[in-house]
Amino acid sequence: MTEKEQILICEAKFLRAMASGDLALLDSLLDSRLVFHIPSGQFMTKEMDLENFRSVPMKMHQISSEEPIISVFEGVSIVSVVVHLNAEYSGKPVQGKFRHIRIWKKSRENAWKVIGGSGIMLQ
């Protein structure tokens, strides 16, 4: 299996974990040194992201992605993808089209983990 195919599988797992609120799967896919900026510009670490999923009521109605652009380097992959989201976050609707970039790095255990990224809302 190519690294690009591995990343596509990881991306699918990542969306599935977000859609279902699977904290164990999210924990396994996020590197402990994660640096992420959400669409509001807020900085998130792995622990902040996981705590957000634990403590803030979130109901995912629909999440899907399209247009993946994947650049593979030695042990690092950069993914740019359009995400369609329809959810409730703390009782408030969150819906729209977002462009996410995720940076995946192969760990010492030979597993891909997200080390960085950001998301912006598209018009």
N, C-alpha and C positions, 0 to 999 in steps of 0.2 A: 504494500500500500504506500502511495506517495505521501509526502508530508502535507501536500495540499488536501488530499483526501482525508488525512487524519484531522486536519484543522476543520474541515467541513463537518466531520463527526462531532468534534468538540463544540463547534458553534451550535449544532442541533441540540446537544446535551445542555449547553448553557441556556438556550431558550426554553427547553423543557423544564429545567430547574427553576427558572424565573416564573414560568407559567404556573407551576405546581407549588411553588414556595418550598422546594426541596433543599433545605439548608445543608444537609450532608453532601449533596451533589455540588451545590454552590461552593461549599467549603473546599471540596476536592479540586475544583477548577480554578480557584483564585489563589494566587501566590500571596504569601504572608507580607510581601513588600509592595502590594498593589497600590498604584496611584491612579485615581479615576476622577474625572470631573463630570458631574451630572449636568443636564441642560441648564439648570439655574446658575451654573458656575461653581457650585459648592464642591470642595475637595473631599474625596472619600478614600479611606483606607479599607483594607479587607474587613477588619473588625467593625468599622463603622457601617459598612455595607451589610454585613451579616446581622448586626444589631438592629439595623433599620428593618430588615425582613422579620426579625423576631418580635419587635415591639410595635411597629406601626401597622395598623390594620390595612391590608392590601388585598384587593379582590381583582384577580386577573380575568377579564372576560375574553380577551383575544390578544395574542402576540404572534407575529410572524415576521419573517425577514425575506428580503429579495435583493437582487443585484449585488451579490458578494464579489468583492474584488480582493484577491488574496495575493500578497507578495511574500514569498518564502525566501528566507536567508538561512545561513547556517545556524540552526538551533533557535531561530526567531521567526515568527510570522506576523504580518500586519494584515488585519482584516478591516475593510470598510464595507459597511452593509446598511441597507435601508431597513428600518424596523417599523412595523405598523403596530400600534399599541392602543388598546381599549381597556382601561382599568379604573379602579377606584383606589385612591391613596388617602388614607385618613378621612374617608367619607366623601372626598372630592373627586370628580371625574378627571381622569388624565387620559387624553386620547389624541392621537395624531400620528404624524409620520416623522421619524427621527433618522438622522444619519449617525451611526455609531462607528467608532474606530476602536478596535481592541488589538492589543499587542500580546501575542502568545509567546512564551518561552519554554523550551524543553527543559524540564528539571533534571536533577541528578538521577532521579528514579526513572527517567525516560518518559515522563508524563508531561503533557502540555498544560500549562497554567497561564492564566491571564495576569500579566504584570502591570498593564497600564491601559488607559483608554479614555474616551470622552464621548459625549453625546450632545447633539444639537437638534433643535426642532426645525423641520423643514416647512416651508410655506406651501 
